[in-house]
């Protein structure tokens, strides 16, 4: 691969971004705009203020806005839609050279809905009907409500499609069944007769016969009118509760599909949606509805998420948390790419709580971090500070008097680079990962407890942290993808806290290892199957054959440590004789396979003296490693004290041949780099997440072009230094700094 001449690169960088209706390619980078003095959806006309605001937005470098249309405001009478404000806004935006993503807001329903359908109100687990309020007071499972909702979406989408400035319609921001909080406590979804009826129909489709359902639930049903939605958890894994929690996620996917079809029937070609947070960060068990990102992304053109690294209601995200969230939604969206539906623009405010201020460096870093994970659109939230009591005076990009903030200018400069070079960025995709971390919904349901949900998340993030600190790009892979055979794309697969696994997934994992893959699992994989039933042996559902070991003793001591064998070699040699921390359980193993080798043992004193704690075994053409505790979770909880746990994870990845695309010397684990690639160009995005300067040397694989790279923010030329093991480049990062380099490929 040879570099293009610098003049050719310059031509790419100065390409025009002037708005032309229907222009392609187009990468939206813009802001949420509430209409200023005219709230979204109201039939008011403040064209002068809109023009002034939108011209300022365009002048900063943004190429798009996201404008919200609120169902509760635009349909005061059934079938009568007041969409004049949307018409005017789309017209003014087009005149300003901005494309528009129309955001449909349906959380609050029109007042006539509850009068027309009094039986459509949400019913809590205690039988309380929720009245009209800011959040959704209606149930989508009511046929009348669903028809009215579809009619609104069709009407708004159809009206938007009349305008050349419209780019897409987002049909659902933060999909959920009911608000997470009502009267100060969680509401576990809706238990109205319409929802219960829909659940029974789902059960009928899953089990086929009432006898099959009776056996699965350990009941004796006489009719399909008898199964009830479970309103409380149990002490152990329970098929009934597993079915209910699965149904909630399936219902959300089906509801999104209904909305998408309504929008696309007569509306814009692109229909999108975005969640409040990535699925990998949340437990699917709360009944108010946590979407499965993999399932949701299948029914819209683009799916995405909201990103609030300094949200007032939570602690600020550390670098690993931000990176994992971005890779989580990237993985769930697959080859389709994803949209950042909301990216925090200003200081977080929630009631009386505030988070640290958002800086110009923050918005620049967050923007490039999203782009480095293949984001195809970014909407900063929001242009004006929010006016709701819950988040009053928060998240705004400009001051109350209209002053343009420094962080607004930084975001605009970033947006301008993307907008001017849409033909470069639109086809770029991240390089393929060689390692994946299993996202297993059942992991959260083992024992039906909140602790299981926290444990599943911590294990996933602990594996991810070990990769991130070594600049190894990791994917998250869904159990559905395992069943589809997609694990074959990876050299190594990590299973964290997979106490429950379906038989089919276990069989697919066997095939993966047999064909040459490597799996690394924490303790007790497949202890239960997908019905919550305990396996005869642990590892369960036949995986003990793959691991060449099984559990012989289970303990839960106050402190868990595993002592690495003294004769370890290769990537594991630095761990020889060292203590590796675990968490929660000590699962003492016994060897059952002839090809198994002990990598670590529990201490020689106490119960189970010297029993195997970590075992590697050959199986077919691959290998399987079973760890008798939860070192990934320990590492996530305490990355300093549990440092050896991270070293073990990284060593096992190296044992499978996994290495970073770019080895980074220096940076203290805070500097990362990502490659984006198309048939015409290669882009390197390197980020220093630290609050301190970091000087690093990046080592690239042989074959990486040395010259001539161009800094996309400054336009300066950069050349790498050719070395015996490949090119290198040394760079001094300022605190929270980004380096973006591009090189063209010669078209052959």
N, C-alpha and C positions, 0 to 999 in steps of 0.2 A: 504494500500500500504506500503510494507516494503522495506527498502533500501538494495541494494546489498552490499556485503562485499567490503571493500576498495580495496582489491587485484583485484577483478573483475573489478572495475572501472579503476584501473591502466592499466589493459589489454586493455581496450577500448581506453585509451588515448595514448597508444604507438603503436597503430595499424599501419601497414606499409602503406606508400603512394607511393611506387615505381611505376613508370608508367608501366602499362601493356596494350597493345592495346585492346580496347573493355572492359576494366575493368569497373565494376559497383559495387556499386554506385560511382558517381563522382560529386563533387561540384566545378566548375571552379572558381578559384580566381586568376586573373592574371592581365596583363597589356597590353595596346595597344602598339604594336611594329611596327615601320614604316620601318624596314629593315635597319636602320642606314644609311650608305652611299649609299645604293641602295634604292631609293624611291619605295614605294609600287607599284607593278604592272609592273615596268620596267624590261626588260629582261637583267638585269645586274647580276653579280655573285660576291658577296663579302662574300664567305662562311666563310672565316676566321673571319671577323668582326661579322657575324651572330652567329657563334659558340661561340665566346667570350661573346657577349651580352646575348645570350640565356642561356649559362651556368651560368652567373652571376644572371640572373632572377631566374633560378631554384634554385641556391644556397641560395637565400634569403628566399625561402619558397613558391614561386608562383608555380602553377601547370599548368598554361595555358598562352597563349598570344592571342591577337586579331590582325589579320593582314589584312590590307585594300587592296582591289583590285579595281582599278579605271578604269571604263569603258572607259573614254576618252583616257586612256593611252594604254590599252591592245588590242584595236581593231582599228588599224590605217587604215585598209581596211575592207570593209564589209565581215564578215564571217571569217576573219583571226585573230585569237586570240593569242596574245603573253603572254602565261601563264607560261613560263619557270621559272620565278622568284617565282611564287606561288609553283610550283613543288619543287624547291630547298629549299624554306623556310620550307615547310611542312616536307621535309626529315630531314633537320637539326634540326627542332623542335622536331621531334620524337626521334632523336638521343640524344637530350638533356633531354629527359623525360618530354616534355611539350605537352599538347594538344593544338589545335588551333581552334579558332572561326574565320572563314573567313568572313570578313566584306566587302560586296559588296557596292561600292560607285558609284551611277549613277546620281549624281547631274549634273555633266558636261558630255555632250555627245561627241562622236568622231566628228571630223570636217566633215567627209563625210556625217554625218546625215543631217546637214543643207543644204548641197549641193544637196543631194538626195531628200529631202522633204522640199523645201523652204516654203511650206504652213503650216509647222508644228511648226513654231515659236510661242511663247506665245504672245498673244495680250492683251494689257492693257485695262482698262475701257475707255480710251480715244482713243483707236484704234491704239496705237503705237505697232509695232512689236519689240520685244526684240531680239537683235542680240546675237552672240556668246559671252559668258562671263564665269566667274568662276562658276556661278550658272546655274541652268537648263534653257536652252534657247529653249527647245522643249516642246511640249504638249503631255502628255500621251494619250490623246483622239484621236490622229491621229493613224489610223490603222497600217501604216507602221512603225511609231515610236514604237508602242507597240510590234509589231512583232520583231523588232530589239532588243528591251530591253529584251524581253523574251528569245531570242536566246542567248544573252550575259549571262543572269543569268543561263540558262541551261548549257552553255559551261563551265562557271567558277565552277558551283556546281558539274558538272560531273567530271571535272578534280580534284577537291578537294576530291571527294569521292574515288579516287584511293588510297588515303593515309590513313593509320591506325591512324595517329596522328590527323586527323581532327575530331572535336567534333560537330560542328554545323556551319550553314551558316546564317548570319544575312543579310537579303535581303533589309533592308531599315533603315538607321539611320536618325532619325528626319523626319518622313514622312510629306510632305507638297506639295502644288501644284506649287507654285513659291516661290522664295526667299522672305522673309518678307520685304526686303528693295531693291529697285531698283531706282537708281538716287536720293537717299535721301528721298524717300517716299514709302509708302506702295502700293503694287500692288494688287488690289482685284481680285485675281485668274485670269483665262484665259477666254477671250471672243472670241476666234477664232471660226470659223464655226463648227469645230469638237466638241468643248466643248458645244456650244449652242445646237447642234444636240443631244448630249448625255443627256443634261438637258431635252430636249423635250421628249426624250424616257422615261426618269424617270418620268416625269409628266404624260405621257400616261399610264404608269404602275400604278401610284398612283391613278389617277382620273378615268381611264377607258374610259370616253367619253369627247369630247370637251365641251359639255354643262356643265358637272360637273366642269370642270376647269374654264369655263367662270363664273359660279356662284360663285366659291370660290374666284376668282380674281376680281370679279365685272367688268368683261369685256364681249365682244361679239365677240369671235373668230370665224373666218370662216374656218380655217384650222390649222393643227398642225405646219405649218411653221410660224405661226404668234407670238406665245408666245416668249418673249425675256427674257434673263437673266437680272435681275435688277442690274443696275450699281451704284445706289445711294440709301441711306437710306431715310426714311420718318420721319415725326414728330411723328407718332404713330405706334403701332404694325400693321404689314401688312402681309397678307397671302402670297403674292408673295415673299417678302423678307424672310419670315420664310421658305418657300419652298426652296429657293435658298441656304440659309445657312444650311439647313438640307441636301440638295443634296451634298454640298461640303464635308460634313463628310461621307456620304454614298459612295461618289466617292473614298475617301481615303481608306475606308475599302475594296471596290471592287478592287482598284489598288493594295493594299497589298495582297489580296487574289490571284490575278493574279501572282504576284511575287513569292508568297509562292508555288503555284502549279508548276511554272517553276523550282524552286529550288529543290522541292521534287521529280520531275518526274524522275530524274536520279542522284540526289545528295544525300547528307547525310540525315539521318533520321530526325534530329532535325533542324527545320527552325524557326528563331526568327526575331524579329524586336524591335526597341525601339524608343520612342518619345524624343523630345528635353526637354520636361518638362511635369509634370502631368497635365491632363485635368482640375483638380479641381483648379489649379492655373491660368488657362488661360481662356479667353473668346472664345467661338466657333464662334463669329461673324466676325472676320477679314477674308476676303475672300481668303487670301493666303493659308488657309488650316490649321485648328487646329484639330487634330484627336480627336475622342471620344475614350478614352482608353478602355471602355467597349466593344465597337464595334470592335476595332482593335484586341483586345486580342482573339477574337473568331475565327480568321482565320489563326493563326500561332500556332506552338507548345508552344512557350513562347513569351510573350510580356514584355516590360519593359520601362525604361526611363533613361535619363541622369541626373546626380546629380552633380551640381556645387554650393556647399554652399558658396563659396567665388569667384564666377565668377566676372571678372573685370567689366563687363558692368552693374552689378546690385549691390545693397547693400548686404552685407553678410547676409545669412539667420540666423534668430534667431532660437532658439530651437524649438519653436512651428511650424515655417514654415517648417523646415526640417522634423519634425515628421509627419505633415499633408501631406507633399508631399509623404513620404514613405507609409503612410496609404492609400493615394489616389490610388497609383498604386497597392498596395496590394489588395484593395477592388475591383478594376477594373479587376484584373487578377483572382479573385476567387480562387477556389481550385487548379488551375493549377500552382500556384506560379508565380514568376516574376523574371526577370533578370535586374541587374543594368548594362545597356549597356555601360555607361560611368560614372565613379565616379572620381571626380577631384583628381588629384595626386599632383599637384604643384601649385605655386602661379599664380593667374589669371592675364593675361595681354591681353588687347584689345586696339590695337593702342598705344596711350600714357597713357591710363588708367591702373592702377594696383590696385589690392585688397591686403589686408593684407596677409602676408606670411602664407603658409600652414605648420602646425607643425606636428610632429610625433603624438601628442595627437589627432589632427584632424583626421588623417587617421585611427587611431585605433578606435576612437569614431564613425566615419561615417561608417566604416565597420561593427562594431557590431550593430549599429542602423539599418542598412539595413538587417542584418541577423535576428534581432529581429522581423522584419516585414515579415519574410518568404522568403527573397531573396534566389534564388537557384543558382545564379552566380553573380560575381562581376568582372568587368574589369576596372582597374584604367587607367585613361587617363592623361598622356601618359608616356612612358619610357623616350624618348628623348623630349626635349622642342620642341614645335611646330615651324615650319619654315615659316608659312604663314605671309604675311605682317600684316594681321588683328590681329594675336595673336602671333607675333614673340617673341621668347624667353620666352614663357609662358607654364605653366601647366606641365612641365617636372618633372620626378621623380629623375633623376640623374643630376649631374652638366655637363657642356659642356665638361670638361676634362675627364669625365667618373667616377668621384668620386661618390660613393654611398652615398646619403643623409641620414640623420637621419630619415626623414619621410618615405623614401623608406624601411629602415630596419624595421620600425614599421609596415608598411603595409605587409612586407614579413613575419614577425613573426605572424601576424594575419592570413595571408594566410596559413602558415604552420600548425597552429592549425586546421583550417578547412580541409585542405588537408589530414592531418594525421588521421582525424576522420570523413572521408566522410561517413562511414557507420552509424555514429551517427547522423550527421547533415542532410543528404539527406532526411530521412523520417520525420523530424521534421516539425510541422506546428504550427502557432500561435493558441492560444486558441480563441474560438468563442467570439465575442463581444456581448454585450447586448443592445447596443445603436447604432443607425445609423443616419447619416445626409444625407438628400436628395440631390443628384446631379441631377439637373433639367435643361437640356439644354435650355428650353424655358425661364427660369428665366433671362437669359442674353439678351433676345430679346424683353422684354417688353418695349414698347416705342421706340424700335430700336435705342437706344442711348448707348454711351460708359459708361455713368453713371450707367445704369442698369447692365452692365457687372461688373463694380467695386463693385456695391452693392451686387450682387449675391455672388461674391467671399468673400467679407467681412463678410456677414452673415454666410456662411458656416464655415469660419475660426474662427469666434467669438464663434459659438457653439463648435467647436473643441477645441479652447483654454480653454474654461471652463472645458471641460473633461480632457484635458491634465494636467492642473494644479492640478487636483485631482487624477491623475494616473488612469483614466478610459479609457480603450481602446475603441475607436470609429471607426466604419466603415463609409464609404460613400456608399450610395445605389442609383443606377440608377433608373430612372422612368420605364425602361423596367423590372427591377427586382420587382418593386412594382406591375406592371401588372401581373407578373408571380407568385405573392403571396409570395415572399420571405421575405416580411416585417414581416411575422409571426415568424421569428427567433429572433426578437428583442422585448425587453420590452418597449422601447421608440424610437420614431422616431421624428427628428427635421426637420421642414420645414422652411428654411430661404429664404426670399425674393421670394416666389413662386407666383409672380403676375400673372403668366400664368401657367395653368395646363390643360392637356387633360381631357376630360370627363371620359375616362376609368381609368385614374390614380386616379381621385377623387372617383370613385366608389370603386376601390380597397382599398383606404384609409378608406372609410366607413366600408368595410368588416373587415379590420384590427382592427379598434377600436371596432366594434361590437363584435369581437371575444376575446376582452380583452386587446388589445394594447393601448398604450398612444401616442398621437401625440401632439407636441408643435409647434405652428406656429406663425411666425411673421405676421405683418399686411397684410391685403388685399389678402389672398390666393385665387387663381383662379379668380382674378379680370377680367382677360381675359381667354378665352379658347385657344386651340392650333391653332386656325385660327386668333387669335388676336382680336376676337370680345368680347366686354364687356358683363359681366353677368348682369342679371336683378338685382341681389342682390350681395353684397359683405359681407361675403365670398361667392364665386361663385360656379357654377355647382353643387349646392346642398349641399355644405359643411356647410352652415349656420345651417342646421339641426343637424350636428354632433357637432358643437361648441356651440349650444344653444344660439348664439348671432350673430348679424350682425352689419355692419357699419351704423351709422346714421349721422355722421358728419366727414368730413376730413379737417384737417388743416395742415399747414406747418410752425409752429412758429420757431423762431430762436433758442429757447431752449425747449427741450421736456423732461418732467419728469412725472413719474407715482408714485403715493404714495401708498405703500403697505398698505392693511387693517391692523388695529390694532389687530385683533383677529386671525391672522394666527397662525397655530400650526404645529406640526410635523416638517418635514425638512424645512418648510418655516418660522418657528417661528422667527429665527434670523433677518428676513427682516421686521418684523411687524413695521409699521409706518415709514419706511425708504423711501427715494426718490430713484427711479430707473430710470436711464437715458434711453432715446430712441434716435432715429435718423430719419431724413428726414420728416416723417409724424406722425401726431397724429390722429389715427383713433378712434374716439369716438364710443363706442359700445352701443347697447341696447340689453337687455336680451330678448330672444325669446323662450327659452326652460324652462320647469319646473324644470329640474335638474341642472340648471346653478347657479354658485356661483361667486361672484366678489372677485378677489384676489387683485386688485389694481385699483385706480381711478386717473383720471387727477386732477390737483389742484382745490380746491374749488372756487378759484377766476378766473375771466376771462371767455372766451367763453366756453360753455359746462361745466359749473361748476359741478365738482364732478362726471362727467360721468364715467361709467366703462371703464377701460383701459386694464385690463386683466381679463379673465373669464375662469373658469374651468367648464366643464359640463360632466356628465355621459352620455354614449351612448352605449347601449347594455351592454356588460360586461366590457367595457373599459372607457377611459376618453379622453377628448380633451381639450387642453388649447389654447386659442387665445389671443395673445398679440397685443395691438393696436399701436404698433410702431416697431422699429427694434433695440432692445437692444443688440442682438448678434453683429450686425455691429458696434454699439457704443463701445462695449467691445473690438472688434478687433482693432478699430482705436485708442482707448486710454484705455489700460488695467488698468491704475492707477486711472484716474479720473472716469472711468465707472465701477469701481470695483463691485458695487452693481448689475450691469447688469449680470456679471459673476456669482455672488452669486445666482441670480434668476434662471439662466439656470441650475446651479448645483442643486439647491433645487428642481426644477421641475423634473430633472432626478432622484433624490432620492425619490421623491414622487411616481415615477413609479417603485421603487424597485431596481434601478440601483446603484451598489456600486462597488468600485475597487476590483480587485482580491487581490491586496496588498495595504493596507493603509500605507502611508508613513508619518511619523511624522518628521518634519524638511525638509530641502531641498529647501525651499522657492519657490516651484513650478518648480524647475529646475531638480529635480531628478525623473526619471521614472523607471518602471520595466515592463518587459514583460516575459510571460511564453511561451516556445515552448515545444511541447509534441509529443511523438510517443508512440507506444506500448511498447517500451523498455526503454525509458528514459524521464526525465523531466529536462529542462534547464531553468534557470533564468538568464536573462540579465538585469542588472540594470545600468543606465547611469546617471552621473552627467553632465548636459550640461553647468553648470555655470563655470565662469572663476575664481571662488573662491572655497575653500574647503567647503564641506558640510557633516555634521554628521547627519545621519538619523537612525531612527528605523523603520524597516519594519514589519508590522503586517500581518500575513498570516491566511488564513481561516483554520478552524479546518479540520483535515484530511491531511494537508500538512505535508510531512515527516520532522521530525526534524533532523535526522542524517542518513547517513553520506553524506553530499554534498562535492563535490570536486571542487576547483577553477581550471578552465580549463587552465588558463594561468600560474599558479605557481605550480599546482599539490598538494597544501596543502589541508588538510581536514577541513571542516567547519561543525559545528553543530548549529542548531537553539535552542533557549530556549523555552521550552514548557510553555505556559501561560494559564490562565483560558479561554481566548477567541481564543486560537490558538497559534501556534509558533510565535516567534519574532526573529529578528536578527538586531543588531546594527552594523553599518559600517561607518567608516570615509573615505569619498571620497576625493581624491586630486582634484584639478581643472581639469575639462574635463576628468573625470576618468570613468572607466568601471569596473564592477564586473560581472564575468560570472561563475555561479555555475551549476553543473550537478549532478544528482542523477539517479541511475538506478532503474528500476522497476523489481520486481521479476516476472518472467514469470511463470504463473500458468497453 
